[in-house]
Amino acid sequence: MENDDVPIIYREPAGVAGKKAPDDFLDGRARARLDMIVDNKTVKALSVSDNWYVGQILPVESQTEGIGIVAFVEVRHIERQLDGTIELTCELQRQSRLNFVQIGDQLFQLNLESENEKYLGTTDLLIRHRGATISSKYKPLFTQGIAVGETAETLWEKEYFVNYIAQVSYGVRDWLTIGTWVPGYFIQSGNAYFKSRFWQNNSNIFSGGLSFAKVQDKDSSSLNFNFYWDSISSDTVVGHTFITIALLSFEDAEDSTAIKSLGTSSLQSGYEYIRSNWDRVLAGPSYNFEKKAVGGYLTYLKIWDKFHASVSLNTVDISSMILSPTDGYFFTFDAYWRF
């Protein structure tokens, strides 16, 4: 666990005696009492409520009056005891550098279905496991946008992604996502893709997949192999590496370089900066093998509970100071829903 330069500080304690309880508690303000410190990252807590789930992120409130939240933990295992109580085994995600977690501290539930000012943006608190209804603010990014490309993350099982140009994706399993661009079938340009997550730990995710498209007005198709690698490099930065290799291409494919995975090969490595309000800033370089040129992108992404909107400045060739989606600079706007 890396030490933070700034302690976790909030405007007021989560539950000081004599004050009105916060409005963001769920289901009767379910709480659990920290009962045991197992090792340097694992604690156990007891609760009379059974409204918990694996992957849930819980704040830890100090029993010392006036201190407030001192840590965040993730629920790893849930077990009912013989006396009817519920035992939660939790793993430390983030802790104040000024205050220890103590036996007797309280774990409680935050409402993360919408914006919550107590839940500040950090890679430690990204919610990676499917559970109750969670705002998209707190999920890892599934995509960086049409012009930038996807991440190594897959949709959760039975989750949908739809953007404003009718690209639709569906989570078949937590590790497998399929998708298509629906209007393509009305213009004789059938297409489909899949992305599969094949390895993941606390800091890295690796995924791979194929994307296929029938090229409109041409007797040819494109087939690309896509490789994705996401890596957490700090408490606010996630690195995204994307490689696409054209297995099948078509004539004039280089004219479509503004669209990743459409008949061209490219290498892209960039960074996602998570702001305290969970908005994202995306930036990085890219290299297109057909153009033999270095490009890049800069994007600001605003996230609501389900809706996302972004504005991006992109370039296929940073040395070409013209406005052009094929060999210069261009702006893109993206809007999509994840639900």
N, C-alpha and C positions, 0 to 999 in steps of 0.2 A: 504494500500500500504506500503510494508516494505521499510525502508530507505536503500539505497545502500551505502556501504562503499566507493565505487569508483564512481566518477561522470562519465557521458557519455561524452567521449572525442574522437574526430576524428582528422585525420591528417590536415584537412583544413575545413573551413566552407562550408556548402552545397551550398551557393550561394552568395558570396561576390561581391559587385558591382565592375564592371570593370574586373572581371575574367570570363573565359569561363564557361558556364553552364555545370554541370556534364553530363556525357554520359549516366547515368542510369535513366534519366527521360523517361517516357512513353507517347506516344500519345500527342505530342505537349507540353510536360512538363506541364501537367495539375496541377494547384495549387488551393488551397482554402485559404481564409483569415479567421483566427480565429476571430469570431464576438461576442461570448458570453461565459462566464464561468457560467454554470448552477449550478453546485454544486462542491463538493470536488473531483469528479471523472468524471464529464461530461462537455463537451464543445460543442459549435456549431460553424460551419464554413460555409462560403458562397463561391460558385464557379460558374463560367460561363460555366464550362465543366460538361458534364453528364457522364463522363467515370469513375464512381466509383461503388463499389459494397459492400454490407454488408459483414462484416468479414475482409475487407481489413485493413492491418496494415499500418499506415502512420507516417512518421517522422514529427516532428514539428520543424521548423527552426526559431530561434529567429530573431526579427526585428532589434536587436542591432548588428551592424556590427562587425564581428570578432568572434561572439559567436558560430554560427553554430547550430547543432541539440541539442535541450534541452529536448525532450520527444518523446515518441511514443504513438499513440492512435489507437484504433480500431473502424472502422465505424460500428455503431449499427443501424442507421436509415437514410434513404435518402428521401427527400421530395422536389418536385419542387414548387417554390414560384410563386405568381401571376405575378411578374415582369420577370419571366423566369429563374431566378437564381436557383441554386441547394443548398439546405441546408443540411449539413451533421451533424448528431448528433453522437458524438464520445465519447468513454470511455477511460480514461487514463490507459495505460498499464505499462509505465516505464518513470521515470523522473529524470533528473539530480538533485543532492542534492545541487548544487551551483547556479542554475538559475531557476527563475520562468517562467511559461508559461504566456504570456501576450496577451491582445487583440491586434490584428494586426499582430501576428506571422503567419507564412505561413505553411500550410500543403501541402505536395507534394507526388508524387508517386515514389516509388523505383521499379526498375526492379528486381523482385524476381523469374524470370524464370530460373536464373542461379546464380552462386556465386556472392555475393555483399559484398565487404569488409566493407561497412558502417553498415551492418546488422549483429551485433555480437550475438553470441549464448547465449540465456537465456530462461528460461521457460516463462517469460513474453511475449516473442515475437513469441512463437510457434503459427502457423496459424491453427486454429481448424475448420474453416468454409470453406466450398467449395466455390470457386470463380474462378477467372481467372487462367491461367496456373501458377502453383507454383512449384518451385524446391522441391524435396523430402527432402532436407536439413532442410527446415523450417516447415515440418509437424511433428506431434507427431509420434512416432514409432508404426507401426502396429504389428511388431514382433521383438523379440530379437534373433531369429535364430532357427534352427532346434532343436538343443540340449537344448537350454535354454527355449524356449516356447514363446507364444504370449503375447501381452499386452491387456489392456482393450479397446484399440482403434479399431474402425472398419474402413474399407475403405470408401472413399467418394463414392457417387452414381456414377455408371458407371466407376469406377476405377478398374484396374486390378493389381494383384500381381502374379508374376511368378518367381519361383526360379530355380536353376540349375538342380534340380532333378525332375522338371516338376510338382511341387506342384502349383496348380492354385487356386486363390481366386478372387472373384468378388463382388463389392459393389452393392447390389440390391437397397438398400437405404442408406442414410448416417448412419443409425443406424443398418443396417443388412448386414452381409457379409456371403457368402457361399463359399465352396471350396472343392477340392478333390485332391488326388494324382493320376494323369492320368495314369502312367504306371501300377498301381495296377489292372486296368481292363484287361490288357493283360496277367496277371499272375494269373487270377481267385482270385483276392483280391480286390473286390469292396469296395469303401470307400467314405465317405462324411462327411462334418461337417458344422455347422453354428455357428455364434457368433452374439449376439444381445446386443446392448447397451441399457440399460433400465433406467439409471439415470446418470445425469451429472450436475456439477456446475463448477465454476471457478477453483476449486482445486481438485475435485475428479470425477472419472468416474467408474461406475460399469457395468459389462457386464457378460453375461452367455451364455452357449450354449452346444451342444452335438456333439460328434465325434464318428463315427461308422466305423468299418473296418472288412471285412471278412478275416480271418486268412488263409494265403496260406498253402496248404497241411494239413489243419486241418478242421475237421467238426465242427467249432466253430467260434464265432465272438466276437469282443470287442465293448463295448459301454461305453463311459465315459461322465460324466457330468463335465463341466468346468466352473469355476468361476474366474473372473478377477477383480482386483481393482487397479487402478492407482491413485496416490496421489502426488501432487506437494508439496514438503517440503521446497524448497528454490528457489532462482533465478537460480540455476544451477542443481538442483537435482529433479528427479522424482522417486518415489517409485513404484515398481511393485509387487503385490501379486497375485500368481496364485495357485489355488487349483483344482486338478483333482481327481475325485472319480470314480473308476471302478464299473459301474453298471452290466456289463457283462465282464467276463475275460476268460482266457483260460490257459491250462496247459503250464508251462514254461514261463508264461508272465513276470516273474521277469527277464528273460534274455533280455528283450527289454526295460529296464529301461532308456537307453540312449535316447529313443524317448518318449517324453511326450504324454500323452493321448492315449496310446496304451496298454490297459488292466491292467494298474497299477494305484495305487493311490499315490499322492504325494502333498506336500505343499512346496511352494517356495516363498521367499520374498527377493527381491533384489533392487538394485538402479541403475539408469541411470544418469550418469554425462554428462552434455552437455558442450563441449569445445567451446571456442570462435569462432572456424571455423565450428561449428555445427557437428563435429564428436562426437561419443558417446563412453564412457567407461561404461561397464555393469559389475556389480559384486554383488554377494550375495550367501546366503546359501540355501539349499533345504533339505527336509526330505522325504525319500521314505518309505512308510508304509510296503511294501512287504519285503524289505531288512532290515527294521528297522535300517536305517543308515542315517547319516548326510552327505550330499554332498555339492557341490557348483559350481560356475562358475566365470570366469573372461574373458571378451570379449572386443576387440577393434573393433569398427564399423566405417568404412569410408563410407561417403555418397557423391555421385555426384548428378546430377540433377534427374536421374531416377534410376541409378544403385547403389547398395549397396554391399559391400564386408566386411567380418568380419573373424577374427581368434579368436578362443575361447579355453581356457583350462577348462575342465570340470572334475568333479569327482562324482561318485555315493557314495563313501565312503571315506571321507578325511583321515581316519586312515589306509586305505589300500594303501601302497606305491608301487603299481605296475601299469603297463600300461595295462588297460583293460576297455572296454566299459560297462562291466556288473558289476564289483565290484572294480574298481580302477580309475586311471586317464586316460584321453584321450583327444586328440586335435581334433577339428572340424574346417572346413572351410565352410563358407556359402557365397553365391552370389545370389542376386535376383534383379528383376526390379519391380518398382512401377510406373504405368503410367495410 
